[in-house]
Amino acid sequence: MTASPAHASVIWDGDPALGTKVFGTTLCDSPGSVTVGNWNDGHGSFFRFDKPAGSTSRCEGHNVRMPNGQEYAWQNNKTYWFGWDSMTKTGDTGCVFQWKSNGTNDQHSQNYPVIMKVEGGLLKAWYVATGEQWIPIGSTPWSAGEWHSIQLGITTSSSGSGTLNVYKDGARFASRPNARTWDNLGNKPRWGTYFGTDNTKASINWVAGLKLGTTRADVL
């Protein structure tokens, strides 16, 4: 009898039990905070991205850091899959994921080729083309106060031949072919909460089970 081989394509396991060092950095203006918790309810440890009521700033984990201490070296013309569980305090948490472009101002052409938001009780996904063209690629109902499973597949391409696929709770709800998914200086992922449609309430995004791989099966 032989043992089943481990997933060779799992690149990164962002286990919250390891703390925020699994990110390249955290971007969270005071009095916001990124902390780790565990309710001992069987779901395991999670990151808590907390943007207090009245705040219009961001509270995010930026990029991924490998066990050797180095940030991951992303590449053009590659396929990446991200997987995570998310639960938000409200149905208007704002931006919960960005495939953020490197550089500032005229150093990039897209700023964020992929954006995901929780607003109006929906999880929405956009492909943002050059010239700040926000192209909606799908949406699905979102229940605040409940855990949801998300997988996002990005094939990177600076020439416009990239692809996007997004799943929530096992069902694909967004996709886009022929996308420019690799900006001038490349891109990195961000998770958390940013902006929002109702700043009178605290915006909290709990994130668990973060993984990066080369297939969807790696990150389920």
Secondary structure, DSSP 4 states (H G I P E B T S, - for coil): --PPPP-TT--EEE-GGG-GGGEEEEEE-TT-EEEEE--SSSS--EEEEEE-TT--SEEEEEEEB-TTSPBP---TT-EEEEEEEEEESSS--EEEEEEEESS-GGG-SSS-SEEEEEETTEEEEEEEETTTEEEEEEEEE--TTS-EEEEEEEE--SSS-EEEEEEETTEEEEEEEEE--S-TT-EEEEEEEE--S-TTS-EEEEEEEEEEESSHHHH-
